[in-house]
């Protein structure tokens, strides 16, 4: 005769199994920015070509809902200004701050398309450092503010290890000041994902538009992402708008974000 008390235990085990499978699937197939944040009522997302930088950002994967923002040393960011965290691996060093995160996204976009010749950034002394020269086995020798290319027994190729070495060099010697020199100022009326508000300095700050919607009356809303100081995971910011986390086009001379206030006119775009 069967022990009736065993049936609930077996059902409980099956239930636990399916719960674990659910969370496993949730982590394996994490949603993207545009999947997590549908447009507000009466707004429609602006769609861009599949291989554009704007589309790359809109489809960037997010960590599971409720994830905290982690700092490079494993601590949790105490100022909770975010609504989502990009699946954006950090280094265990204080290197990927605001401008570095923007440059990483830009570089990752071209790397995903294998357009390696498009991956290049200026460093603080104005030198243009391109990934293709790392690919060929060259590296940059730094002596104070002077830099020059050098050859040697360096790793070659387009592998992830060479790419990460290149990015680490850029993080170390570039920032908001050098990044701003590569950007083109634009009209806010032409805003699109990939544009940035940037204030160059030490410290300076930069935030990036990562999604965009338009209402029937032509009103534009957008999502902003940032990293910050110290190095931390890139995250989608809250806004004070009634459409939060979507931001409205600023109408005043200044544009306040949760951790920085920008001059409204300081909006820029990449030129390549």
N, C-alpha and C positions, 0 to 999 in steps of 0.2 A: 504494500500500500504506500502511495506517494506521501511524502511529507509536505503538506500544504504550505508550511511556513517558508519553503524554499522558493516558491513561485515569485513572491514579491521581491526577494533578493535578486533573482535572476532578471526580473524586469528592471530593477534599479540599475543593475550592471549594464544592461542594454542601453538604458537611458543615458548613463554616464558616457558610454562609448560614443553615442551619437552627438552628445554635447562636445566631446573632445574633437570629433571629426568636424563639427561645425566651426569651432575656433581655428582648427588647422586650415580649413578651406578659406576662412576669412583672412588669415595671415598670408596664405599662398596667393590668393587672388585679391589683394588689397585694391580698394577703389582709387580712382584718380581725382584730381581737383574738380574736374567738371562733373564727375559722377557723384562726388560728395556734396557739391554745392549747386543745386538746380537754380535757375534764375528765379528771382522773386515774381510774384503774380503780375501778369501783364508786361513782363519783360521777356526778351528772347536772347539767347546766347549768340554772340557773333562767332561764326565759324570761319576758320582759316584753312588754307590748303594743307593737306596731310603732312607734308614734309617741311612745313614752315616752322620757324622758331616759336611763333605764337601757339601753334597746335601742339608742339612739343611740351610747352609749359602747361597748357590746358589739360593735357593728358598725363602730367607728371604724377607718379604714384605717391600715395599718402600712407603713413603708418596707421594702424588701427585707431578707431575713434577713441577718444579719451587719453591718448598718449601724451605724456608730459614732454616738455622740451628739455633735452639733456645737454649739459655742457661737455666740453672736451674731456674733462676729468671724471665724468660719470655722475656728477652732481645734477640735481634738478633745478632748472631756472625757477626762481622764486616769484618773479613778477609775471603773473599769468596774463599775458596779453594776446594769446593765440586761441584759435579755434580748431586748428589742425596742424600736424607736423609732417613735413615732406620726408619721404624715405631717402634720407640724405646722409650717407655715412660720414662721420667725422674722423679726423686724425686724433691721436692721443697727445696732441700739442696745441697750444693756443695760436693756431694759424688761420683757420677758416672763419674769419669775421665777416662783416657785412659785404664789403666789396669783393672779398675772396669768394664768397658764396655765389654772388652774381656772375663772376668770371667762371666759376666751376660749372654753373648751369649752361653758360654760353659754350664753353669748351666741350661739355658732355653732349650737347646738341650736335655739334659738328663731328665729334668722335663717333656718335651713333650712326651718322651718315657716311662715315669714312672720308669726310672732306677735311683731311688733315692739314692741308695748306691754308685753310681758313682759321686755324687755331694759332693765334698769336696775340700777345699783349705787351704793352709798354710797361717797363718797370720805372722806379722812382727817378732815375737819372735820364729818362727819355729813350733809353735803348729799346728797340722793338725785338722781342724774344719770341721766335716762332717755334712751334712744336716740330716742324719738319727737320730742323737742324738737330734736334735731339734724336729724331728718328735715324739720322745719318751718323750718329755717334758723337756729335759735338756737345759741349757743355759751356756754360758761361763762367769765367773766372772773375771773381769780385774782389777788388782791392779798394776799400773805402768807398768812394763814389765813382770809381772807375771800373769799367767792365769791358771784357773782350771775350770773343769766342776762342775756345781751345779744343784741341783734339787729344785723344788718348785711348786707353783701353776701356772705353765706356760702352755700356749696353746699347745696341742698335735695335731698330724695328719699331713697329706700331703697337706692340703688346701693352697690356694694361700696366705692367710694371714701369715701363718707360714713360707712359702717359702720366702715371701718378708721380713719378719723379719730376717730370716737367711741371705739373701743377703745384707741387710742393715748393719748387723754386719760385714760381709766380706768387704764391701766397706770401713768401718770405720777403719779396722785394717790390711788390706792387700794393696799391691801396686806393683810397678814394681819389687822391690827388692825381695819380697816374691814370686811373680809369677814366676820370672826367675828360682828360685830354683826347681820349679815343672816341668820345661820344659827340653826337650832333644835337644841338638844341632844337626843339620842335614846338609846335603849337599844341596846347592841351586839347584842342578840339579834334586833333588827329590821334588821340591816345589809342594804344593797342597793347596786347600782351607782349612783354619784352622791353617795354619802355621803363625808365627808372626816374625817380626823384633822387637827386644826389646833391650833397653838400660836401665839398672837398675840404679836408683839413686833418689835423691831428689832435683830437679825433674829428672825423667827419662821419657821415652816415649815408646809406643808400637803401632804398626799398624798391622792389620790382613789381610791376603789374603782371599778374599771372593768369587773369581771366577777365572777360568783359561781356556785359549784356547791354541791350538797348531797349528802351520802352517805346510804346506806340507814338509818343510825343517826341521821340528823339533823345530822351534823357539817357545818359550813359552811366552805368555803374561798373565798378571794377573791384577785383580782389588784389590785395597786396601781400607780398611775402618778404621776409627779412631774415638775416642772421644778425648777430649783435656782438657786443663785447661782454665777457670773453667769448671765445669761439663756442658756438652752439648750433644745434640743429636748425635748419631753416624752417620757418613756420608761417602759416597764414594768420594775418593780424585781424583782430576785432576792429570794428569801427564804431563811431558814436552815431552813425546814421540809423534811421528807422529801418533801413534795409540790412543792417549788420548781419554778417561780416562784410557785406558789400559796401564800398565807399562811393560817395557821390562826388562829381566833379567839384573841386573847391571853388568857391565864389569870392573868397577874400584874398588878401595879399599873401597870407600864410596858410599852409596846409598842415594841420596837426595830425600826427600819427601817434600811436600809443607811447612810443619812447623817443620821438624826435619831431620837431616842427620845422618844416621846410618852407622856403619861399615858393609860392605856388608856381612861379614862372620857371623854376629850376627843374624842368622835365626834359629828359634827353632820350635819344635812341641810338642803337648801334648802327654803324655805317656800312658794315659788310653783311 
